[in-house]
Amino acid sequence: MSEIIYLNGSLIPRSQARISVLDYGFLYGFGLFETMRAYEGQVFRLDSHLSRLARSAEILGLPIGMTDLKDAVMATIQANQLGDARIRITVSIGEGSMVPDPSTCKQPTVLILAGDYHPYPEQIYQKGFRAVVSSIRRNSGSPLSRLKSANYLENMLVKQEARAAGVDEALCLNEKGLLAEASMSNIFLVDDGVLRTPGEESGILPGVTRGVVLELASRLGISTLKHNVRLVELSQAQEAFLTNSLIEIMPLTEIEGRPVGSGRPGPVTQRLMADYRKLALASRTSEQ
């Protein structure tokens, strides 16, 4: 955990940080966040994260200075003398009246935390994640499904289901019974060399890492398809994997106690894992 945090324009010790008890992020979850990973002090795809945050902030009516925010992220990393790091930006609409009324919130709250990141050991990637299907459904018609909202309770409940089942993740279907996403990651499957993933209309958060994987697939000549995916298609896939900015690409090798494909990371998954890591590490020098 970072000892120096960024709060509303200043770098201060975490012990001195104060946020109003009337902040709507705390009271109502009216806010957004981004979680990013730094490699040797450089945040991978920082501009992509900030662009998504800006688009989401516009939808919610949150005025945020993106240029200042980029500088603030780097300043927080440097203040904590971090190399490989996990960074979280949280933005709320700010302090308002006790009666729910966003028009009373005059100034957003901006918080940045950064701390050491220790990735999963390599043997976990070689084994892959096990998952169950969550009882909680995503609402594909909700605007929140496409925002990385501070209202994160549903995701945490899904994660709790995974822990209660003794597995690594839980997968969510939407209200139509179609595959959406995992508690904190996007889902991909591979069939006959084609890389497939649920489209945004399925009620997913369009992840930054998801976008990078689609870019890599295009460069490698791997056909991709974003569309409606039924759970049975995932169960019958030759390969599957999960993506987010921290875990990068994690093979998904078991669902509801049954193996996906061979039950081991497949060749397409492994190729994308290797190329993603190369790209992330190459960004250390290209962004300096």
C-alpha positions in Angstrom: 0.0 0.0 0.0 1.3 3.4 -0.9 2.5 5.6 2.0 2.2 8.8 -0.2 -1.2 9.3 -1.9 -2.6 11.9 -4.3 -5.7 13.6 -3.1 -7.4 16.5 -4.8 -4.3 18.1 -6.2 -1.7 17.2 -3.5 0.7 14.4 -2.6 0.3 13.7 1.1 1.0 10.9 3.6 -1.8 8.4 3.6 -2.2 8.8 7.3 -3.2 12.5 6.7 -5.8 11.8 4.0 -9.3 13.0 4.7 -12.5 12.6 2.6 -15.8 14.1 3.6 -18.5 11.9 5.2 -20.9 13.5 2.7 -18.9 12.4 -0.3 -21.3 10.8 -2.8 -18.7 8.2 -3.7 -19.0 6.9 -0.1 -22.7 7.5 0.3 -24.0 6.3 -3.1 -21.1 4.8 -5.1 -21.4 7.8 -7.4 -17.9 7.6 -9.0 -15.5 5.7 -11.2 -12.2 4.0 -10.9 -9.3 2.6 -13.0 -6.8 0.0 -12.0 -3.5 -0.1 -13.8 -0.2 -1.9 -13.7 3.2 -0.4 -14.0 6.3 -2.2 -15.2 9.6 -0.6 -13.9 7.8 2.6 -13.1 5.9 2.9 -16.5 2.2 2.4 -16.6 1.1 0.1 -19.4 -1.5 1.7 -21.6 -2.0 4.7 -19.2 -3.5 6.8 -22.0 -6.1 4.0 -22.8 -7.1 3.9 -19.1 -7.5 7.7 -18.9 -9.4 7.8 -22.2 -11.9 5.3 -20.8 -12.1 7.2 -17.6 -12.8 10.4 -19.5 -15.6 8.8 -21.6 -17.2 7.4 -18.5 -16.8 10.7 -16.6 -18.6 12.6 -19.4 -21.5 10.2 -19.1 -21.7 10.8 -15.4 -21.1 14.6 -15.6 -17.8 14.5 -13.7 -15.4 17.3 -14.7 -11.8 15.8 -14.6 -8.6 17.3 -15.9 -7.0 14.4 -17.8 -3.7 16.1 -18.4 -3.2 16.8 -14.7 -4.4 13.3 -13.9 -1.7 11.7 -16.0 1.0 13.8 -14.3 -0.5 12.9 -10.9 -0.3 9.2 -11.6 3.4 9.4 -12.4 4.1 11.7 -9.4 2.4 9.2 -7.1 4.5 6.3 -8.4 7.7 8.3 -8.1 6.8 9.6 -4.6 6.5 6.0 -3.5 9.7 4.9 -5.4 7.8 2.1 -7.1 8.9 -0.1 -10.0 6.4 -2.9 -10.6 3.2 -1.4 -9.2 -0.5 -1.5 -8.9 -2.2 1.9 -9.3 -5.8 2.9 -8.7 -7.5 6.1 -9.6 -10.8 6.8 -7.9 -12.9 9.8 -8.9 -16.2 10.6 -7.2 -18.7 13.4 -7.9 -17.7 14.8 -4.5 -19.4 16.2 -1.4 -23.1 16.9 -1.6 -26.2 17.3 0.5 -27.6 14.6 2.8 -30.6 14.3 0.5 -29.5 12.6 -2.7 -29.0 15.4 -5.2 -25.9 15.3 -7.5 -26.5 19.0 -8.4 -25.3 19.9 -4.9 -21.8 18.3 -5.6 -19.6 21.2 -6.7 -16.1 19.6 -6.8 -15.1 16.0 -7.6 -12.9 14.0 -5.3 -9.8 12.6 -7.0 -7.7 9.9 -5.2 -4.7 8.0 -6.5 -3.2 5.0 -4.6 -0.1 3.1 -5.7 1.7 0.1 -4.2 4.0 -2.8 -5.0 2.5 -5.4 -7.3 3.5 -9.0 -6.9 2.1 -11.1 -9.8 0.8 -14.6 -9.6 3.7 -17.2 -9.7 4.4 -18.7 -13.0 3.0 -22.1 -11.9 -0.5 -20.5 -11.6 -0.3 -19.4 -15.2 0.8 -22.9 -16.2 -2.1 -24.5 -14.4 -4.8 -21.8 -15.1 -7.8 -20.6 -13.2 -10.8 -22.7 -12.2 -14.2 -21.1 -12.3 -17.9 -21.6 -11.5 -20.9 -19.9 -13.0 -22.3 -17.2 -10.7 -26.0 -17.0 -9.7 -25.8 -13.2 -10.2 -26.8 -12.0 -13.7 -25.5 -8.9 -15.5 -28.0 -6.4 -16.8 -27.0 -5.8 -20.4 -29.4 -2.8 -20.6 -27.9 -1.0 -17.6 -25.5 1.9 -18.4 -23.4 0.7 -15.4 -22.4 -2.5 -17.2 -20.1 -0.5 -19.5 -18.6 1.7 -16.8 -15.9 0.9 -14.2 -18.2 2.3 -11.5 -17.3 2.8 -7.8 -20.6 1.0 -7.3 -18.7 -2.4 -7.3 -20.8 -4.4 -4.9 -22.2 -6.8 -7.5 -18.7 -7.7 -8.7 -17.6 -8.4 -5.1 -20.6 -10.6 -4.5 -19.6 -12.6 -7.6 -16.1 -12.9 -6.3 -17.4 -14.1 -2.9 -19.3 -16.9 -4.7 -16.0 -18.0 -6.3 -14.3 -18.1 -2.9 -17.1 -20.0 -1.3 -16.9 -22.6 -4.1 -13.1 -22.9 -3.6 -12.2 -21.7 -7.1 -10.4 -18.7 -8.6 -13.2 -16.9 -10.4 -17.0 -16.9 -11.1 -18.5 -16.2 -14.5 -21.5 -14.1 -15.1 -24.3 -14.6 -17.6 -26.6 -11.7 -18.5 -30.4 -11.6 -18.2 -30.7 -13.4 -21.5 -28.5 -16.3 -20.4 -25.6 -15.2 -22.5 -22.0 -15.1 -21.3 -20.9 -11.7 -20.1 -17.7 -11.5 -18.0 -16.1 -12.7 -14.9 -16.1 -10.8 -11.6 -13.1 -8.7 -12.5 -12.1 -9.8 -16.0 -13.2 -10.3 -19.6 -13.5 -13.7 -21.1 -12.1 -15.1 -24.4 -12.5 -18.6 -25.9 -10.8 -20.2 -28.8 -12.4 -22.6 -31.4 -10.7 -23.8 -34.5 -8.2 -21.0 -34.3 -10.8 -18.3 -34.0 -10.6 -16.0 -31.0 -14.1 -15.1 -29.6 -15.3 -12.8 -26.9 -18.7 -11.4 -25.7 -19.6 -8.1 -27.4 -20.3 -5.0 -25.4 -24.0 -5.5 -26.0 -23.8 -8.6 -23.7 -23.3 -6.2 -20.7 -19.6 -6.2 -20.3 -17.0 -3.6 -19.3 -14.8 -3.1 -22.4 -11.5 -3.8 -20.7 -8.3 -2.1 -21.7 -6.5 -5.5 -21.7 -9.3 -7.0 -23.8 -8.6 -4.3 -26.3 -4.8 -5.1 -26.3 -5.5 -8.8 -26.8 -7.7 -8.0 -29.9 -4.9 -5.8 -31.3 -2.4 -8.6 -30.7 -4.6 -11.1 -32.4 -4.9 -8.9 -35.4 -1.1 -8.5 -35.7 -0.7 -12.3 -35.3 -3.2 -13.1 -38.0 -5.7 -14.7 -35.6 -9.3 -14.3 -36.6 -11.5 -12.6 -33.9 -15.2 -12.4 -33.3 -17.1 -10.2 -30.9 -20.6 -11.5 -30.5 -23.2 -13.2 -28.3 -21.7 -16.3 -26.6 -23.7 -19.1 -25.0 -22.3 -20.8 -21.9 -22.3 -24.2 -23.7 -20.0 -22.7 -26.3 -17.5 -21.8 -23.6 -17.8 -25.2 -22.0 -17.1 -26.8 -25.4 -14.2 -24.5 -26.4 -10.8 -25.8 -27.1 -9.2 -23.0 -25.0 -10.3 -20.1 -22.8 -8.7 -17.3 -20.9 -9.4 -14.3 -18.7 -8.0 -10.8 -19.0 -7.5 -7.7 -16.9 -4.7 -5.2 -16.4 -3.2 -6.9 -13.3 -3.3 -10.6 -14.3 -2.7 -9.8 -18.0 -3.8 -13.1 -19.7 -4.8 -16.0 -17.4 -5.7 -19.4 -18.9 -9.2 -20.6 -17.8 -8.8 -24.4 -17.6 -11.8 -25.6 -15.6 -15.5 -24.6 -15.4 -17.9 -26.1 -12.9 -15.4 -29.0 -12.3 -15.1 -29.9 -16.0 -11.9 -29.2 -18.0 -11.9 -26.6 -20.8 -10.4 -28.4 -23.8 -7.4 -30.4 -22.6 -7.6 -28.8 -19.2 -4.3 -27.0 -19.8 -3.3 -23.7 -21.4 -3.8 -24.0 -25.2 -1.4 -22.9 -27.9 -3.3 -19.7 -28.9 -3.5 -18.7 -25.3 0.2 -19.3 -24.7 1.1 -17.3 -27.8 -1.0 -14.4 -26.7 0.4 -14.5 -23.2 4.0 -14.4 -24.4 3.3 -11.5 -26.9 1.3 -9.5 -24.3 4.2 -9.8 -21.9 6.7 -8.7 -24.5 4.5 -5.7 -25.4 4.1 -4.7 -21.8 7.8 -4.9 -21.0 8.7 -3.1 -24.3 6.6 -0.2 -23.1 9.1 0.5 -20.3 11.5 2.0 -22.8 9.0 3.4 -25.4 7.2 5.5 -22.8 10.3 6.8 -21.0 
